[in-house]
Amino acid sequence: MTGEIEVRLTEEFELPVVRPAGGPVDGAADEASAEVLSFRDAAEIDAAEIDAADADAEIDAADADAEIDAADADDADAETGDSADAREQAARHEASVASKVHAVRERGHARDLFAQLAALPEDDDERLRIRGELVEIHLPLVEYLARRFRNRGEWLDDLTQVATIGLIKSIDRFDLARGVEFSTYATPTIVGEIKRHFRDKGWAVRVPRRLQELKLALTKAIGDLAQREGRAPTVAELAAHLQMSEEDVLEGLESANAYSTVSLDAPDSGDEDAPAVAESLGMLDDALEGVEYRESLKPLLERLPPREKRILLLRFFGNMTQSQIATELGISQMHVSRLLARTLTQLREGLTTED
């Protein structure tokens, strides 16, 4: 019938397939099956698509959660860093405040001790205890001033001891009635004691005081002229700057070499495996081995008669033959040979006897 639609259903509740009426009903099974889409296949496709969509959604959600967690972690790290910096700054501030409070207390305690020290008589044993306590209180000042002069050829421990001597002198001379802080009074005294140590004990070779002061003046002048001219100054420029002769400048420059010395056993360079300085100085003397023989022969030669001495001189130092010596002395060549052999035998026996 025209306009009618036949519907075929499979045993698996297949989807309806629409075709014109009158079409083949019992046609080929393959062609009919190809035209039919079962509910099960459609359901499986839809489920797979839904699962894929759900998986994509879960991945997107996981990525979003990861980004949120990373942002939260960054925020937490920033907050942690900020809080750590704040705690560190607070700790430094508290330490600074505590140090200032401690310094104020120490100064107040030192003033009390100086007042007690001034009130005690000179022969009182309590003065030694108070002075020792004052020395202990101001040891940080001593160490600070000593460190300013380190790396100048003197051990830091030696400089600390010298500075401590200056501190003791400052304590003995300090007058509380002057109204100044003890550190202000003691610093020049301690620094002067250290400089005096360098002047008197720092030189490897003792030089006159005039040359020491000249060396200091030259050091300052060289620095000033080098900074102004942009190069090392000449001897004439140093002499004009210091208003002295060039001979005095040269003397001062040479005296500076006596300030420090280098051990002959020290490495020639900064490398510990480098050869010693002594190995680069001088040279081997080939005649060194003959020194002992010459010194041993001197007394033996002095005991020889003049003619034998002359024969030895002409033969070994004048490079003359026996015939030439015979002609020189007016004797036969055979006689010269016998005298030369006898003299050499005497010298050989003399050396053997001395040994």
PLY file of the C-alpha trace (Angstrom):
ply
format ascii 1.0
element vertex 355
property float x
property float y
property float z
element edge 354
property int vertex1
property int vertex2
end_header
0.00 0.00 0.00
1.20 3.40 -0.83
2.13 5.39 2.23
2.16 2.38 4.58
5.21 1.68 6.66
6.22 -1.80 7.76
8.03 -2.21 11.03
10.23 -5.19 11.69
11.39 -6.08 15.15
14.17 -8.47 15.92
14.31 -10.83 18.80
16.63 -8.34 20.60
14.10 -5.51 20.38
15.84 -3.95 17.45
15.32 -0.36 16.48
12.62 0.16 13.91
13.76 0.58 10.40
11.54 2.64 8.18
11.22 1.67 4.50
8.47 1.87 1.89
5.72 -0.70 2.02
5.96 -3.61 -0.29
9.69 -3.91 0.26
11.25 -7.27 0.78
10.40 -8.79 4.11
12.27 -12.06 3.93
15.21 -10.65 1.97
18.84 -11.38 2.61
19.59 -11.58 6.35
22.88 -9.72 6.06
21.30 -6.70 4.39
18.50 -6.61 6.93
20.88 -7.02 9.83
23.05 -4.21 8.51
20.05 -1.93 8.50
19.14 -2.76 12.08
20.86 -1.05 15.10
20.18 -2.93 18.28
19.39 -1.34 21.64
22.38 -3.12 23.16
24.88 -1.56 20.68
23.38 1.86 21.11
23.49 1.48 24.86
27.14 0.39 24.78
28.13 3.33 22.57
26.24 5.77 24.75
27.82 4.28 27.89
31.30 4.52 26.36
30.69 8.12 25.37
29.38 8.91 28.87
32.36 7.18 30.47
34.77 9.12 28.26
32.98 12.36 29.10
33.06 11.47 32.80
36.76 10.63 32.57
37.48 13.96 30.86
35.47 15.72 33.52
37.35 13.91 36.26
40.72 14.80 34.64
39.67 18.45 34.33
38.50 18.41 37.95
41.79 16.82 39.05
43.78 19.41 37.09
41.73 22.18 38.67
42.25 20.68 42.12
45.98 20.39 41.45
46.15 24.02 40.36
44.24 25.07 43.43
46.51 22.98 45.66
49.61 24.47 44.00
48.25 27.98 44.46
47.43 27.17 48.08
50.93 25.75 48.55
52.51 28.85 47.01
50.39 31.02 49.26
51.33 28.88 52.24
55.04 29.05 51.31
54.82 32.80 50.88
53.08 33.11 54.20
55.64 30.77 55.78
58.54 32.74 54.26
57.02 36.01 55.34
56.45 34.70 58.82
60.01 33.29 58.96
61.45 36.64 57.83
59.30 38.41 60.36
60.46 36.06 63.10
64.08 36.51 62.06
63.76 40.29 62.06
62.04 40.17 65.42
64.81 37.95 66.79
67.47 40.34 65.51
65.65 43.28 66.97
65.33 41.55 70.31
69.02 40.62 70.25
69.96 44.22 69.41
67.79 45.58 72.18
69.18 43.04 74.64
72.74 43.93 73.60
72.09 47.64 74.09
70.48 47.02 77.47
73.44 44.83 78.48
75.92 47.51 77.29
74.11 50.18 79.32
74.18 47.97 82.38
77.87 47.20 81.85
78.71 50.90 81.55
76.77 51.67 84.70
78.48 48.84 86.53
81.89 50.00 85.27
81.24 53.54 86.54
80.36 52.12 89.95
83.56 50.10 89.96
85.65 53.15 88.98
84.01 55.09 91.81
84.88 52.34 94.25
88.43 52.12 92.87
88.94 55.88 93.33
87.71 55.73 96.93
90.09 52.94 97.97
93.63 53.64 99.21
96.59 52.58 97.11
97.63 49.70 99.40
94.18 48.11 99.60
93.96 44.57 98.22
90.42 45.23 97.01
91.87 47.45 94.27
93.38 44.43 92.51
90.03 42.62 92.45
88.17 45.66 91.13
90.82 46.33 88.48
90.69 42.70 87.35
86.91 42.91 87.03
87.22 46.12 85.00
89.70 44.40 82.69
87.29 41.51 82.12
84.42 43.89 81.37
86.41 45.76 78.70
88.08 42.75 77.03
85.68 42.95 74.04
87.03 46.46 73.34
90.58 45.08 73.47
89.78 42.27 71.02
88.02 44.66 68.64
90.96 47.06 68.51
93.49 44.22 68.16
91.61 42.79 65.17
92.02 46.10 63.37
95.79 45.45 63.16
95.76 41.77 62.19
97.38 40.45 59.00
100.31 42.82 59.44
102.97 40.29 60.33
102.07 39.86 64.00
99.99 37.15 65.63
96.54 38.21 66.79
97.17 36.71 70.25
100.29 38.87 70.65
98.37 41.98 69.60
95.61 41.12 72.09
98.16 40.88 74.89
99.69 44.21 73.92
96.24 45.81 73.78
95.45 44.38 77.21
98.52 46.14 78.58
97.17 49.38 77.14
93.81 48.66 78.78
95.42 48.19 82.19
97.31 51.46 81.78
94.05 53.20 80.86
92.28 51.81 83.94
95.08 53.03 86.20
95.04 56.53 84.67
91.29 57.02 84.17
89.63 59.80 86.16
85.87 59.44 86.54
85.55 63.15 87.34
86.38 64.09 83.75
82.87 63.13 82.71
83.82 61.05 79.64
83.15 57.42 78.87
85.98 55.06 79.67
85.95 53.57 76.14
86.47 57.05 74.67
89.47 57.55 76.93
90.94 54.07 76.59
90.77 53.65 72.80
93.65 56.07 71.94
95.80 54.56 74.69
95.24 51.00 73.50
95.82 51.90 69.83
98.99 53.78 70.76
100.27 50.76 72.66
99.70 48.54 69.62
101.43 51.00 67.29
104.34 51.26 69.69
104.63 47.50 69.61
104.84 47.54 65.82
107.46 50.28 65.98
109.68 48.61 68.56
109.07 44.88 68.06
107.61 44.52 64.59
110.83 45.08 62.63
112.74 41.92 61.77
115.98 43.92 61.69
116.40 46.77 64.13
116.76 50.13 62.36
117.09 53.64 63.79
113.97 55.50 64.84
114.57 58.06 62.09
114.34 55.41 59.37
111.20 53.95 60.94
109.46 57.30 60.81
110.79 57.87 57.28
109.31 54.53 56.20
105.90 55.53 57.54
106.10 58.91 55.78
107.08 57.25 52.51
104.22 54.75 52.75
101.69 57.57 53.17
103.29 59.66 50.42
103.31 56.75 47.95
99.60 56.14 48.56
98.68 59.82 48.14
100.72 60.32 44.96
99.55 57.05 43.41
95.93 58.04 43.95
96.48 61.51 42.54
98.65 60.59 39.55
97.10 57.22 38.78
100.52 55.51 38.74
103.41 54.68 41.03
105.42 57.80 41.96
109.08 58.20 41.10
111.87 58.87 43.56
112.10 62.50 42.43
108.34 62.99 42.99
108.58 61.48 46.47
111.53 63.72 47.32
109.66 66.83 46.14
106.50 65.80 48.00
108.34 65.16 51.30
110.82 68.04 50.77
113.91 65.90 51.20
116.75 64.68 49.05
116.51 61.70 46.75
119.26 59.97 48.75
117.09 60.08 51.86
114.15 58.67 49.92
116.26 55.80 48.62
117.55 55.13 52.12
114.02 55.01 53.46
112.88 52.66 50.69
115.79 50.32 51.34
115.16 50.35 55.10
111.60 49.14 54.47
113.07 45.78 53.42
114.21 45.27 57.01
110.63 45.26 58.32
109.96 41.62 57.47
112.04 38.68 56.37
111.33 35.43 54.55
112.58 32.07 55.71
114.94 30.29 53.33
112.92 27.13 53.90
109.62 28.79 52.92
108.09 27.95 49.50
109.23 30.21 46.70
105.58 30.82 45.72
102.15 30.41 47.26
102.06 26.71 46.38
103.10 24.43 49.23
104.75 22.04 46.77
106.93 24.81 45.32
110.70 24.60 45.94
112.16 26.48 48.88
113.63 29.94 48.53
117.11 28.61 49.29
116.98 26.40 46.20
116.61 29.42 43.93
119.51 31.37 45.48
123.14 30.98 44.49
124.65 28.16 42.44
126.78 25.09 42.92
130.51 25.77 43.17
132.47 23.13 41.33
135.59 23.92 43.37
133.81 23.40 46.68
135.10 19.85 47.03
138.69 21.06 46.72
138.45 23.50 49.63
139.30 20.82 52.17
142.34 19.67 50.21
143.63 23.21 49.74
143.29 24.01 53.41
145.09 20.80 54.31
147.93 21.50 51.86
148.62 25.04 53.07
150.72 24.11 56.14
152.57 21.40 54.17
153.49 23.81 51.39
154.75 26.34 53.91
157.32 23.80 55.17
158.81 23.12 51.71
162.16 24.66 50.67
161.97 27.65 48.29
163.32 25.71 45.27
160.71 22.94 45.63
158.00 25.58 46.05
159.10 27.26 42.85
159.18 23.96 40.96
155.58 23.22 42.04
154.51 26.75 41.11
156.06 26.58 37.63
154.81 23.05 36.97
151.19 23.24 38.19
150.36 26.94 37.99
152.73 28.04 35.17
151.95 24.97 33.03
155.67 24.56 32.18
157.32 21.31 31.19
160.20 19.77 33.11
162.64 20.89 30.40
161.40 24.46 30.63
161.68 24.36 34.42
165.21 22.98 34.16
166.17 25.80 31.83
164.51 28.33 34.21
166.36 27.01 37.27
169.65 26.15 35.53
169.56 22.46 36.38
169.05 19.29 34.39
165.70 17.96 33.45
166.44 14.69 35.33
167.14 16.65 38.48
163.83 18.49 38.14
162.04 15.18 37.74
163.61 13.73 40.91
162.84 16.88 42.95
159.25 17.00 41.72
158.63 13.32 42.53
160.17 13.65 46.00
158.13 16.77 46.79
154.85 15.19 45.73
155.61 12.11 47.83
156.23 14.29 50.89
152.96 16.15 50.39
151.03 12.89 49.89
152.48 11.44 53.09
151.72 14.64 54.94
148.09 14.48 53.97
147.89 10.84 55.03
149.45 11.60 58.40
147.06 14.49 59.02
144.09 12.18 58.36
0 1
1 2
2 3
3 4
4 5
5 6
6 7
7 8
8 9
9 10
10 11
11 12
12 13
13 14
14 15
15 16
16 17
17 18
18 19
19 20
20 21
21 22
22 23
23 24
24 25
25 26
26 27
27 28
28 29
29 30
30 31
31 32
32 33
33 34
34 35
35 36
36 37
37 38
38 39
39 40
40 41
41 42
42 43
43 44
44 45
45 46
46 47
47 48
48 49
49 50
50 51
51 52
52 53
53 54
54 55
55 56
56 57
57 58
58 59
59 60
60 61
61 62
62 63
63 64
64 65
65 66
66 67
67 68
68 69
69 70
70 71
71 72
72 73
73 74
74 75
75 76
76 77
77 78
78 79
79 80
80 81
81 82
82 83
83 84
84 85
85 86
86 87
87 88
88 89
89 90
90 91
91 92
92 93
93 94
94 95
95 96
96 97
97 98
98 99
99 100
100 101
101 102
102 103
103 104
104 105
105 106
106 107
107 108
108 109
109 110
110 111
111 112
112 113
113 114
114 115
115 116
116 117
117 118
118 119
119 120
120 121
121 122
122 123
123 124
124 125
125 126
126 127
127 128
128 129
129 130
130 131
131 132
132 133
133 134
134 135
135 136
136 137
137 138
138 139
139 140
140 141
141 142
142 143
143 144
144 145
145 146
146 147
147 148
148 149
149 150
150 151
151 152
152 153
153 154
154 155
155 156
156 157
157 158
158 159
159 160
160 161
161 162
162 163
163 164
164 165
165 166
166 167
167 168
168 169
169 170
170 171
171 172
172 173
173 174
174 175
175 176
176 177
177 178
178 179
179 180
180 181
181 182
182 183
183 184
184 185
185 186
186 187
187 188
188 189
189 190
190 191
191 192
192 193
193 194
194 195
195 196
196 197
197 198
198 199
199 200
200 201
201 202
202 203
203 204
204 205
205 206
206 207
207 208
208 209
209 210
210 211
211 212
212 213
213 214
214 215
215 216
216 217
217 218
218 219
219 220
220 221
221 222
222 223
223 224
224 225
225 226
226 227
227 228
228 229
229 230
230 231
231 232
232 233
233 234
234 235
235 236
236 237
237 238
238 239
239 240
240 241
241 242
242 243
243 244
244 245
245 246
246 247
247 248
248 249
249 250
250 251
251 252
252 253
253 254
254 255
255 256
256 257
257 258
258 259
259 260
260 261
261 262
262 263
263 264
264 265
265 266
266 267
267 268
268 269
269 270
270 271
271 272
272 273
273 274
274 275
275 276
276 277
277 278
278 279
279 280
280 281
281 282
282 283
283 284
284 285
285 286
286 287
287 288
288 289
289 290
290 291
291 292
292 293
293 294
294 295
295 296
296 297
297 298
298 299
299 300
300 301
301 302
302 303
303 304
304 305
305 306
306 307
307 308
308 309
309 310
310 311
311 312
312 313
313 314
314 315
315 316
316 317
317 318
318 319
319 320
320 321
321 322
322 323
323 324
324 325
325 326
326 327
327 328
328 329
329 330
330 331
331 332
332 333
333 334
334 335
335 336
336 337
337 338
338 339
339 340
340 341
341 342
342 343
343 344
344 345
345 346
346 347
347 348
348 349
349 350
350 351
351 352
352 353
353 354
